[in-house]
Amino acid sequence: MDSRLAEYVRGQWPALVRYATLLCGDPSEAEEIVQSTLTRVAVRWRFIDGKDNPDGYVRRALVRACIDSGKRRRREPATAILPDVGTADQSTRIADVDQVRRALATLPPRQRAVLVLRYLDDASEARTAEVLGCSVGTVKSQTAKGLAKLRDLVALDEIGQGST
């Protein structure tokens, strides 16, 4: 393996796994997707390494792999009972993050990818469209639909918590 590629993988692995986890909703699947994506990247590394931003190429490949993976696998329903995690002083923050993460995981892969690119990567609509290979109009509509669905899911979850 090229030493620059090995250095890139060592330095970017945790960030790429977090990114893929947000895209696909499952940490184990995210690791598999990152590994397979990096395997494909390794084959093309000599062409990618000369570019100004290899991270952009890798993230684009990751987004596409997560979308493809989401199309292939069956949707699993979110569990109603979550394991108790975190410490008392972190519980509210963890619950909020978990609530958003669970809601995000229920979205279709393309909507989830649009929201991650737009709000995690802070990508413009044009850049998001380029990464996903679609029109800016599609990005706008997928963003609106995804955000509306997240708002509904979070509101329903809060109503459910208030009644217990």
RAPEWO-V549359 format. One record per backbone hydrogen bond with DSSP energy under -1.0 kcal/mol. CO is the residue of the C=O (numbers start at 1). NH is the residue of the N-H. Records with the same first field share a line. If there is no record, write none. Layout:
CO = NH  NH
This chain:
2 = 6
3 = 7
4 = 8
5 = 9
6 = 10
7 = 11
8 = 12
9 = 13
12 = 16
13 = 17
14 = 18
15 = 19
16 = 20
17 = 21
18 = 22
19 = 23
20 = 24
21 = 25
26 = 30
27 = 31
28 = 32
29 = 33
30 = 34
31 = 35
32 = 36
33 = 37
34 = 38
35 = 39
36 = 40
37 = 41
38 = 42
39 = 43
44 = 47  48
45 = 49
48 = 51
53 = 57
54 = 58
55 = 59
56 = 60
57 = 61
58 = 62
59 = 63
60 = 64
61 = 65
62 = 66
63 = 67
64 = 68
65 = 69
66 = 70
67 = 71
68 = 72
69 = 73
87 = 90
90 = 94
91 = 95
92 = 96
93 = 97
94 = 98
95 = 99
96 = 100
97 = 101
98 = 102
99 = 103
100 = 104
101 = 105
104 = 107
108 = 112
109 = 113
110 = 114
111 = 115
112 = 116
113 = 117
114 = 118
115 = 119
116 = 120  121
117 = 123
124 = 128
125 = 129
126 = 130
127 = 131
128 = 132
129 = 133  134
135 = 139
136 = 140
137 = 141
138 = 142
139 = 143
140 = 144
141 = 145
142 = 146
143 = 147
144 = 148
145 = 149
146 = 150
147 = 151
148 = 152
149 = 153
150 = 154
151 = 155
152 = 156
153 = 157
154 = 158
155 = 159
156 = 160
157 = 161
158 = 162
159 = 163
161 = 164
